[in-house]
C-alpha cells in the first residue's frame, strides 16, 4: 500500500442502502482510496477548527460531508453529467495535533506535500476545517505547481487580518499567503464580500496589495456569470494555476444556518453553484477547498447538504472540461 504518514483513513465510511442498480449514490462511488489504485481526484479532510475566531465545530465537517454522501446521487440533471465514471477517492484526513495550532498548520502543509509527491497529478478536493487551513494548503499547492498561483476566494470576509493579534486564524489565510510571498495580491480575486463583516483598514490593506474585490451586492446586481468571468481572467493572468477556496459563510443566512459567521443579504445557493461550476470548467483551476461549516449548529444539516452540492457541482464542471 502506498502509505502517506500524515494521513489517517476516513473515520466515517458508509455505503448506501439502495438496492436499485440503476442509481449510484455518492457514498458508493467516492470510496476510500486503497493506496494503490490510480486516481484523478482525491477528497482530503482537514479537521481543524481550534484556529477559528468564533466558536466553531468545523473540525467535524469532513465526516459530516461523508455522512451525507449516502443521501445524494452522482447524476446532475442540469448538465446531464453522471460523475460515477470518473476516478475520485477519499484519501482520509490530515492528522491534527491536539493542542499545538502551529503543528496543525505544519501537518497540513507537510501532509499535502506527501500526497503531491506520491500523486503528482492529483486534483485535490479539500474539506476543512476553518478557513485558516487555506494558507498551508496553498503553500503546498504552490510547491506542487512550481510556478505562480492565482486564487479565487468566494467569501463574505477578506481574511487579511493582522497576524499580530492572535496569530494564524480563520481570519488570516490571505494575509499569511501575501506575507509569505506565496501568492501575489494582483492574482487574488475575492467574490461575495459583505458589509459590516470587514474593516476599512483591512479593505485598504487588500486594495494596496492589488487584490480585486467584488461584493455580494455586486453579485446580485451584475450577475454571477459576468463576475466569475472577470475573476477567472484576473486570477489566471500570468499564473500557472488557479486555486479556488469557498467559505460557506458567503451564503445568505437563510441558505447557510450552520456557518459560524452568518450574514444577511449574502449570495444565494444558485449563485454559488453557478460560480463553482464555471470555475470547475476552467482548465487553469487545479485545486479546491471548502471551509467554515459548524455541523453542530446546522439545522437539519442544511448547510452541510448545500456544501455537498457545491462540491459535486464543482466536480461536474471539472469533468465537463473540453
N, C-alpha and C positions, 0 to 999 in steps of 0.2 A: 504494500500500500504506500502511496505517495504521501507520507505523513508531513503535516505542517505543524511545527511545535507550538505555536501560539494560537492555534485554532482548536476549539473543542467541538465535538459533534453537536448538532442541534438538540436542545433539551426536549423540544416538543416535536414529535414525529407522529403524524396521524394520516390515515388513508380514509377515503370517504366510504360511506355505507351504500353507495349507489351500486345497484346491480344491473344497471342499464348499460350494455356495451356500446351504445350509441352516444354516450355522454361522458366526456372526460372532465373530472374535477381537477383543479389546480393542485391539490394535495397528492393526487395520483400521478401527476406529471412532474411537478417540481420536487423530486425525491432527493434524499441525501446522497451526496457525491461519495463514491466508493474509494476515491483516491487514485483511481486508475483510468476511468472512462474519459475519453476526450470530450471536452465540453466547450461551448461557445460563450456561455454567460454563467455567472455564478452569483447566487444570493448569499450575502455575508452579513451576519448580525453583529452589531456593535452596542452591547447592552450597558451603556453608561448614562447616568443622569445625576450623579453627585456634583457635576460641574454646572448644573442649571441654577440660574439666579433665583427663579421662582420654584416653589415646591413642584416636583415632577417625579412621576414614576416611569419616565421614558425608557428606563432600562428594561422594562417589561415588553416593549413594543415588538422586538423581533419574534418573540413567542406568541404575542397576540396576533400578529400577522399570520404566522404559521397556523394558528388555530382556525382562522377564518378561511384558509386555503381550501378547506373541505366544503365551503358554502358557495363557491363560485366555479364556473366552468372556464375552459380555455378558449371559448369562442366569442369573438367580438362581432356582433351583427352589423354595426355601423360601417365597418371597413371590410366585412366578410373575410376575416382572418381567424384561423384557428392556430393557437400557439403550440399545440401539442406536438407538432412536427419538428420543433426546434429543441436543441440540447441545452437546457438550463437546469442547473442542480443547486441544491442547498449545501454550501460548504461548511456551515456551522457558525459559531460565534468566536470573535476575538476575545481572548482571556483578559479579564479586568482584575486589577488589584483591589482589595477590599477597602483600603484607606488612602493609598497614595495616588492622588489625581494625576500628577506628572507621570508616574509609572503607567497609568492607564493610557495616557496620550502616547507615551513611548511604545507601549504594546500595540496600539492601533497602527502606528506608522511601521513598526517592525513586522507586525503580523501581515499587513498588506504587502510589504516588501517581500516577505517569504512567499506569499501567494503569487505575486507577479513574477518572481524568479522561477517558480515551478510551472506557472501557467502564463507565459508572457503575452499570449494573445487573448486572455480572458477579458470579457467586458464585465466590470464589477457593478453589481446592484446592491448597494449598501443600505442597510436599515439601522438607523440609530434607535435609541440614544437621543441625547440632546444635541443642539447644533454645534457644540464645542468639538464634536468628532470630525467635523468637516476640515478643520485645519490640519491635523495629522494625516487625514485621508488624502487630501490634495497634495501634501508633501510627498507621500508615497506615489501618488499618481503622476506627479511631475517627474519623479525619478524614473518611473516606468516609461513615460513618453520620451524623456531625454531631450525635450525642447520646451517651447513656450506654451503655456496653458491659458486658455480663456475660461471664463466662468459665467454661467447664467444662474443667478440666485433668485428663486421665487420665494418671497418672504415679506412679512409686514415690517420687519426690522432690518436696519443696516448692518448690525453686528460688527461695528467698528469701535466699540467701547475701549477705553484705555486699559491696557494690561496692568497698569499701576494700581488699580483698585480691585483687588481680589484675584488677580492672575487670570489665566485662561478659563473662560466660562462660555456658556452658550451665547453670550453677547459679544464675543471677541474673535470668532474664527476668521473673519475677513481682515481684521486688524492684524492678527497673527500672520496671515499669509502675506500681507503687504510688508510688514516689518521684517519678515524673514526673507524677503525678495523672492518668494516662491511664485507669486503672480503679480503682474503689474496692474495698477488701477485702471489703466486705459483698456484693459482686456476683461474687465468685470462689468457685468450688467445686472442691476437689481430691479426686479419686477414685483409690483404689488405693495410697495411701501405705504405705510399708513400714518395719518396724522395722529398726534397725541400718543405715539408709540416710540418716538425718536426725539433727539435733541437737536437744536440749531447748531451747536458746536460740532457735533458728530456729522451733521449734514455738510458743514463747511469742510471738515476733515476729508470726507469721502469725495466731495467735488474737487478739492485741491489735489487729490491723488488721481483724478481723471476717471473716477467711477461714473458710469452712466446710470441714471435712476429714472424709473417710471413708477408712479404712484398707483394705488388701487383705483383712484378716481379717474386717472388717465386710461386705465384698462377699461373701465366702464364706459367712458365717453368715446374713446378712439377705437376700441375693439382689440381683442387679444391677438388676432392673426397679424394685424399690422405691427403691433408692438413686438411680437415674437420674431417677426422677420427682421426688424431692426436689431433686436437683441442678438440674434444669431449672427448677423452681419458684423456687428461690433466685436462680439466675443471671438469670432473666427478670423478677424482681420489681423494677419501677422502672427497667428498662433498655429501650433501643430495639432492641437486637440482642444475640445471643449468639455468641461466638467459641469454637470448640472446638479444643483442642490435645491431640494424642495423642503421648505419649512411649512408644515401643515397649518401653522397659525396665520398664513396668508389668507386663508378662507374666512369668510364672514362667520361670526359666532353661531349663526343658525345652522351652518353646514359642518362646523367643527367644534362641538361642545366639549371634546376631550383634549383640547390643547391647553397647556399651562398659561398661555398669554392670549386670551380671546380678544378679538376686536369686532366692533360693529362695522357694517358697510365695507367688508372685505370682499375678496374675489368670490365668485360663485364656483360650485363644483364643475360646471360645464366649462367655464373659462380655464380652470386649472387642467382639466382633462384635455381640452383642445391645445393648451400650451405644451403639455408634456408629449402629446402625440407629435406635434410639429417638431419638437426637439429630438424625439426619438428617430424621426425620419432623416435627420441631417447626418451625413456621414462623418462630419467632424466631431460630433458628440461621441465620446468614448468612455464616459464614466458618469455615474448617477448615485445620489443618495437621497434619502427621505428621512426627516427627523421631526422631533418635538411633538410627540403624542403621549398623553398620560392615560393608559388604558384604565387606570383606577378611577378616573373622573369622567369616563366616556360612557354616556347613557346608551345602553343597548348596542355598544360597540360601534356607534355611528361613525366616529372619526377614523377608527381602525379600518372599518369597512370601506370608507372612502379612500383611505391610503392604499388599500389592496387594489382598488380600481385605478388609482393613479399609477401604481407600479405596473399593472398589466397593460394599461393604455400606452404607457411609455414603451413597453416591450412590443406592442402591436406596431407602433411607429418604427421601432428599430428593425423588426423583421420584414417590414414593408419597404425597406430602402431599395431604390432602383439602381 
